[in-house]
Amino acid sequence: MRTRACAKLGDALLATTSTDFFTTEEEHRRFAALTRAVRLRRFGGDCYNYCMLALGHIDLVVEAGLKPFDILPLIPIIERAGGVVTTWEGGDPRSGGRILAAGDARIHAAAVRVLSG
């Protein structure tokens, strides 16, 4: 299992379960800015999206409103596959909240710049 290399947001495939979990206008605005920068976005999937990322089938997963138990089991899977998991601002994801997972550190950094406002 290995994430895929993807250096530019313009080449990235992004997934989220639903924008219904974005509760503020600011979250919707930041997510919309990121979706304009990527090649393709898909909805649905829940935790399956993170496994797709770890397998190298997609490049980014963006979520909001996660509980620690939603993300904690997925962090080692993604990291061992070569990916990065943080909050939208690049912080520790273990408390849940707004989560960004990326298969490549380069698009992770670019996505943090967009999502952190």
ABEGO torsion letter per residue (X at the ends): XBBBBBABAAABBBBBABAAABABAAAAAAAAAAAAABABBBBEGEAAAAAAAAAGABABBBBBGBBAAAAAAAAAAAAAAGBBBBBAAGBBAAAEEBBBBBABAAAAAAAAAAAAX
